[in-house]
Amino acid sequence: MKRQGSVMYTKKNRVVSFMDAILSIEMTILVLGLKAPASPDVLSFWDLREGFFSYALAFFWLGSMWSTFNNVFAMVEKVDNSVIVSTLVMLFLCSFVPYVTSLSSEYFYSPLIQTIFSFQFLAVSFSTYWMYDCLLRANQGDEQLECYLDEIKKTMRQAILIAIIGIFPGLTWYAPIMLYSIIAAVLFAVLNRRKTDHHMAVLLSQSKEKAHLNSSVQRQTGEQVVDLSVEPFHGQSGIIQQRTSEVLQDLHTQSEDIAHSVTRSSAASKSEKPDRDASRNLRNKSAHRQTVLHRNVSSRRVHLPSHS
């Protein structure tokens, strides 16, 4: 545990290990709510279908939460006291999941019990949302984490809305609809998170490739690298257009300078008859530089000479 300013930070591995232990215990306890069949035959097991249904829903709901937490905390650098408090509240609410699941198995068609299950889902979702906010405040300036959590929170808001929509018909018509809406919410969150994870993986890979290429170019040419690519999830079209116009203007200026240099070199070669190989090397160098500049502009990565 270390202090930075007035804020105390702890190692994230301790928080992650604690969350893994609690969630794994809760997922294991869920199976204890299943009853034994009245007799060892298929019909007796079929009579317990509501219990198995509630168990499967709760298990995969907690499992999807654990999977998301695993990805989020892999990107987290700092964990402060607010993150710890919000995590404890979230885990406290999760600890009621086995009990509420057993009630749902016993009174599967009760509007009151299924409403309690729905409110349990909403309470855990809101506490998780709060934990993500605390993580953002503790890791201010981490743009990749901010982009990722913004997408996760957007998906959570939509999943919460799906779960809320199922409450009214469950109270007035058919109670298990609330469970079906929770299933839809969990599936929606899982599918959208997979898309977000894939997108973030591609962006991180591209960012690493750009950083490696920029460092290589700087080592080889000693030039300043200006990246004109669009940052993930943030539009910067105005900045890109302005920077591109500046680069094109610089390209035109440099082309004119090179043309004047070639012209002067040709005139000098006629009057003073310098070495033809030197003149040819100058023209080749100018043509190569124009080609490189055009290629960099087309790929939105421009090398501007550093001004000493």
C-alpha positions as CSV (number, residue, x, y, z in Angstrom):
1,M,0.0,0.0,0.0
2,K,1.4,3.4,-1.0
3,R,0.3,7.0,-0.8
4,Q,0.3,9.5,-3.6
5,G,-0.7,12.9,-2.4
6,S,-3.7,12.4,-0.1
7,V,-4.9,9.2,-1.7
8,M,-3.9,5.7,-0.6
9,Y,-3.4,3.1,-3.3
10,T,-3.2,-0.7,-2.8
11,K,-2.1,-3.5,-5.1
12,K,-4.8,-4.5,-7.5
13,N,-3.8,-8.2,-7.2
14,R,-5.2,-8.3,-3.7
15,V,-8.5,-7.0,-4.8
16,V,-8.7,-9.3,-7.8
17,S,-7.9,-12.3,-5.7
18,F,-10.5,-11.4,-3.1
19,M,-13.2,-11.0,-5.9
20,D,-12.2,-14.3,-7.5
21,A,-12.5,-16.1,-4.1
22,I,-15.9,-14.6,-3.2
23,L,-17.5,-15.1,-6.7
24,S,-16.2,-18.7,-6.9
25,I,-17.6,-19.5,-3.5
26,E,-21.0,-18.0,-4.4
27,M,-21.1,-19.9,-7.7
28,T,-20.3,-23.1,-5.9
29,I,-23.0,-22.6,-3.2
30,L,-25.6,-22.2,-5.9
31,V,-25.7,-25.9,-6.5
32,L,-26.7,-26.5,-2.8
33,G,-30.1,-25.0,-3.5
34,L,-31.0,-27.8,-5.9
35,K,-33.3,-30.4,-4.4
36,A,-33.0,-34.2,-4.8
37,P,-35.7,-35.8,-7.0
38,A,-38.5,-37.6,-5.2
39,S,-37.5,-40.8,-7.1
40,P,-34.7,-41.8,-9.5
41,D,-36.6,-41.4,-12.8
42,V,-36.9,-38.9,-15.6
43,L,-40.2,-37.5,-14.5
44,S,-38.9,-36.6,-11.0
45,F,-36.0,-34.7,-12.5
46,W,-38.4,-32.9,-14.9
47,D,-40.4,-31.7,-11.9
48,L,-37.2,-29.9,-10.7
49,R,-36.8,-28.1,-14.0
50,E,-37.5,-24.7,-12.5
51,G,-34.8,-25.1,-9.9
52,F,-32.2,-26.1,-12.6
53,F,-33.3,-23.2,-14.7
54,S,-32.8,-20.7,-11.9
55,Y,-29.5,-22.3,-11.0
56,A,-28.2,-22.0,-14.6
57,L,-29.3,-18.4,-14.9
58,A,-27.6,-17.3,-11.7
59,F,-24.4,-19.3,-12.4
60,F,-23.8,-17.9,-15.9
61,W,-24.8,-14.4,-14.7
62,L,-22.1,-14.5,-12.1
63,G,-19.7,-16.1,-14.5
64,S,-20.2,-13.3,-17.1
65,M,-19.6,-10.8,-14.3
66,W,-16.3,-12.5,-13.4
67,S,-15.2,-12.6,-17.0
68,T,-15.8,-8.9,-17.4
69,F,-14.0,-8.1,-14.1
70,N,-11.0,-10.1,-15.3
71,N,-10.7,-8.1,-18.5
72,V,-11.3,-4.8,-16.8
73,F,-8.7,-5.3,-14.0
74,A,-6.2,-6.5,-16.5
75,M,-6.1,-2.8,-17.8
76,V,-6.3,-1.2,-14.3
77,E,-3.1,0.2,-12.8
78,K,-4.3,1.8,-9.6
79,V,-6.8,0.8,-6.9
80,D,-7.8,3.3,-4.2
81,N,-10.1,3.2,-1.1
82,S,-13.2,4.1,-3.1
83,V,-12.6,1.1,-5.4
84,I,-12.3,-1.1,-2.4
85,V,-15.5,0.2,-0.8
86,S,-17.5,-0.1,-4.0
87,T,-16.2,-3.6,-4.6
88,L,-17.2,-4.7,-1.1
89,V,-20.7,-3.3,-1.7
90,M,-21.0,-5.2,-5.0
91,L,-19.8,-8.4,-3.4
92,F,-22.2,-8.0,-0.5
93,L,-25.1,-7.8,-2.9
94,C,-23.7,-10.7,-4.9
95,S,-23.7,-12.8,-1.7
96,F,-27.5,-12.8,-1.7
97,V,-27.7,-14.4,-5.2
98,P,-27.7,-18.0,-3.8
99,Y,-30.5,-17.3,-1.4
100,V,-32.6,-15.4,-4.0
101,T,-32.0,-18.2,-6.5
102,S,-33.2,-20.8,-4.0
103,L,-36.4,-18.7,-3.5
104,S,-36.9,-18.5,-7.2
105,S,-36.5,-22.2,-7.6
106,E,-39.1,-22.9,-4.8
107,Y,-41.6,-20.3,-5.9
108,F,-41.0,-20.1,-9.6
109,Y,-44.4,-18.6,-10.5
110,S,-44.6,-16.1,-7.7
111,P,-44.6,-12.5,-8.9
112,L,-43.2,-11.3,-5.6
113,I,-40.3,-13.7,-5.6
114,Q,-39.4,-13.1,-9.2
115,T,-39.6,-9.3,-8.5
116,I,-37.1,-9.8,-5.7
117,F,-34.8,-11.7,-8.1
118,S,-35.1,-8.8,-10.7
119,F,-34.3,-6.2,-8.0
120,Q,-31.3,-8.4,-7.0
121,F,-30.0,-8.3,-10.5
122,L,-30.5,-4.5,-10.7
123,A,-28.9,-3.9,-7.4
124,V,-25.8,-5.8,-8.4
125,S,-25.7,-4.1,-11.8
126,F,-25.9,-0.6,-10.2
127,S,-23.2,-1.4,-7.7
128,T,-20.9,-2.7,-10.5
129,Y,-21.6,0.5,-12.4
130,W,-20.5,2.5,-9.3
131,M,-17.3,0.4,-9.1
132,Y,-16.4,1.2,-12.7
133,D,-16.8,4.9,-11.9
134,C,-14.5,4.6,-9.0
135,L,-11.9,2.8,-11.2
136,L,-12.1,5.6,-13.7
137,R,-11.5,8.2,-11.0
138,A,-8.6,6.2,-9.6
139,N,-7.0,5.9,-13.0
140,Q,-7.5,9.3,-14.5
141,G,-5.6,9.9,-17.7
142,D,-5.7,6.3,-18.8
143,E,-7.4,6.7,-22.2
144,Q,-7.6,3.1,-23.1
145,L,-9.2,2.1,-19.8
146,E,-11.6,5.1,-20.2
147,C,-12.7,4.0,-23.7
148,Y,-13.1,0.4,-22.6
149,L,-15.2,1.2,-19.5
150,D,-17.3,3.7,-21.4
151,E,-18.3,0.9,-23.8
152,I,-18.9,-1.5,-21.0
153,K,-21.1,1.0,-19.1
154,K,-23.1,1.8,-22.2
155,T,-23.8,-1.9,-22.6
156,M,-24.7,-2.2,-18.9
157,R,-27.3,0.6,-19.2
158,Q,-28.9,-1.1,-22.1
159,A,-28.9,-4.5,-20.3
160,I,-30.5,-2.8,-17.2
161,L,-33.2,-1.3,-19.4
162,I,-34.0,-4.8,-20.8
163,A,-34.3,-6.2,-17.3
164,I,-36.6,-3.4,-16.2
165,I,-38.9,-3.9,-19.2
166,G,-39.7,-7.4,-18.1
167,I,-40.8,-6.4,-14.6
168,F,-44.2,-5.0,-15.5
169,P,-45.5,-7.9,-17.6
170,G,-44.1,-10.3,-14.9
171,L,-46.1,-8.6,-12.2
172,T,-49.4,-8.4,-14.2
173,W,-49.3,-11.5,-16.4
174,Y,-46.6,-14.2,-16.1
175,A,-44.0,-14.0,-13.4
176,P,-41.2,-16.0,-15.1
177,I,-41.0,-13.3,-17.8
178,M,-38.8,-11.4,-15.4
179,L,-36.3,-14.2,-15.5
180,Y,-36.4,-14.4,-19.3
181,S,-35.7,-10.7,-19.5
182,I,-32.7,-11.1,-17.2
183,I,-31.5,-13.9,-19.6
184,A,-31.9,-11.5,-22.5
185,A,-30.0,-8.8,-20.6
186,V,-27.1,-11.2,-19.7
187,L,-26.8,-12.5,-23.3
188,F,-26.9,-8.9,-24.7
189,A,-24.1,-7.8,-22.3
190,V,-22.0,-10.9,-23.1
191,L,-22.3,-10.5,-26.9
192,N,-21.6,-6.8,-26.9
193,R,-18.7,-7.2,-24.6
194,R,-17.1,-9.7,-27.0
195,K,-17.4,-7.2,-29.7
196,T,-15.8,-4.5,-27.5
197,D,-13.0,-6.9,-26.4
198,H,-12.2,-7.7,-30.1
199,H,-12.3,-4.0,-31.0
200,M,-10.0,-3.1,-28.2
201,A,-7.6,-5.9,-29.0
202,V,-7.3,-4.6,-32.6
203,L,-6.7,-1.1,-31.4
204,L,-4.1,-2.1,-28.9
205,S,-2.3,-4.1,-31.5
206,Q,-2.4,-1.2,-34.0
207,S,-1.1,1.2,-31.2
208,K,1.8,-1.1,-30.5
209,E,2.7,-1.4,-34.1
210,K,2.5,2.4,-34.5
211,A,4.7,3.0,-31.5
212,H,7.3,0.4,-32.8
213,L,7.3,2.0,-36.3
214,N,7.6,5.5,-34.9
215,S,10.6,4.5,-32.7
216,S,12.2,2.8,-35.6
217,V,11.8,5.8,-37.9
218,Q,13.2,8.1,-35.2
219,R,16.2,5.9,-34.7
220,Q,16.9,5.6,-38.4
221,T,16.2,9.2,-39.6
222,G,16.2,11.4,-36.5
223,E,13.0,12.9,-37.7
224,Q,9.9,13.9,-35.7
225,V,6.9,11.6,-36.2
226,V,3.4,13.1,-36.4
227,D,0.6,10.6,-36.1
228,L,-2.6,11.7,-37.9
229,S,-4.7,8.7,-37.2
230,V,-8.0,8.9,-35.5
231,E,-7.9,8.0,-31.8
232,P,-10.3,5.2,-30.8
233,F,-13.9,6.2,-30.0
234,H,-13.0,9.9,-30.4
235,G,-13.5,11.8,-33.6
236,Q,-10.8,14.3,-34.5
237,S,-11.7,15.0,-38.2
238,G,-11.1,18.8,-37.9
239,I,-7.6,18.3,-36.4
240,I,-6.8,15.7,-39.0
241,Q,-7.8,18.0,-41.9
242,Q,-5.9,20.9,-40.5
243,R,-2.8,18.8,-40.0
244,T,-3.1,17.2,-43.5
245,S,-3.3,20.6,-45.1
246,E,-0.2,21.8,-43.3
247,V,1.6,18.7,-44.4
248,L,0.6,19.1,-48.0
249,Q,1.7,22.7,-47.9
250,D,5.0,21.7,-46.5
251,L,5.3,19.0,-49.2
252,H,4.7,21.6,-51.9
253,T,7.3,23.9,-50.4
254,Q,9.9,21.2,-50.1
255,S,9.2,20.1,-53.7
256,E,9.8,23.6,-55.0
257,D,13.0,23.8,-53.0
258,I,14.2,20.5,-54.4
259,A,13.3,21.6,-58.0
260,H,15.2,24.9,-57.5
261,S,18.2,22.9,-56.2
262,V,18.1,20.6,-59.2
263,T,17.9,23.6,-61.6
264,R,20.8,25.3,-60.0
265,S,22.8,22.1,-60.0
266,S,22.1,21.6,-63.7
267,A,23.1,25.2,-64.5
268,A,26.2,24.8,-62.5
269,S,27.0,21.6,-64.2
270,K,26.9,23.3,-67.6
271,S,29.1,26.2,-66.6
272,E,31.5,24.5,-64.2
273,K,31.1,20.9,-65.4
274,P,31.0,19.2,-61.9
275,D,31.0,15.5,-61.4
276,R,28.0,14.0,-63.1
277,D,27.7,11.3,-60.5
278,A,27.1,13.9,-57.8
279,S,24.3,15.5,-59.8
280,R,22.7,12.2,-60.4
281,N,22.8,11.4,-56.7
282,L,21.1,14.7,-55.9
283,R,18.3,14.0,-58.3
284,N,17.8,10.5,-57.0
285,K,17.7,11.8,-53.4
286,S,15.1,14.4,-54.2
287,A,12.9,11.9,-56.1
288,H,13.2,9.4,-53.2
289,R,12.2,12.1,-50.7
290,Q,9.1,13.1,-52.7
291,T,8.0,9.5,-52.9
292,V,8.4,9.0,-49.2
293,L,6.5,12.2,-48.4
294,H,3.6,11.2,-50.7
295,R,3.5,7.7,-49.2
296,N,3.4,9.0,-45.6
297,V,0.6,11.5,-46.4
298,S,-1.5,8.7,-47.9
299,S,-1.0,6.6,-44.8
300,R,-1.7,9.5,-42.4
301,R,1.7,9.2,-40.8
302,V,4.0,12.1,-41.6
303,H,7.7,12.6,-40.8
304,L,8.4,16.2,-40.2
305,P,12.0,17.2,-40.0
306,S,12.9,18.2,-36.4
307,H,14.0,21.8,-36.0
308,S,17.2,22.2,-34.1
